[in-house]
């Protein structure tokens, strides 16, 4: 039995949304993605293995749809998930094994912005010249935003949610343009979950800062 024989059932239609068939791959990506973001918002460690499963589903989906940067991005997400999984459990430092939520420093913002601009430009050129992508800039932009947001999530930077929100606002119309309506709907849900996650992490940060202030006093 070949790999194609194994993957073929996942590419079969499950339901139809707005006249467009939705495959098992897209549906499973929908469910695992929503669960992953919900767990991240609650700082639950299980978000990492669920996220890895979600990445694998989206590798298949995006490759089929010609979103090559997004497909490649999922591989990077898997590597970052392993890093984030370790960091959340070991990155708190001596006496604090759990990584706390914190704000992004100016230096981190400068590095993220520089990497994001450079990555977007480089990927736009690469996708435009080396692939048949019809949306090279938007594919590159969402890739750069998502990588920056995921890194911030790994470090529990509260502003990483703003990067996810920005990415989702581009993803939603992009996937509609590609006729991935269920995935576009998923990202509407992601956007709502990101707003919830932002409020939750900001609240957690405020509690931690208050506890530190009281400890000093």
Secondary structure by P-SEA (a helix, b strand, c coil): cccccccccccccccccccccccaaaaaaaaaaaaaaaaaaacccaaaaaaaaaaaaaaaaaaaacaaaaaaaaaaaaaaaaaaaaaacccccccccbbbbbbbcaaaaaaaaaaaaaaaaaaaaaaacccccccaaaaaaaaaaaaaaaaaaaacccaaaaaaaaaaaaaaaaaaaacaaaaaaaaaaaaaaaaaaaaaaaaaaaaaaaaaaaaac
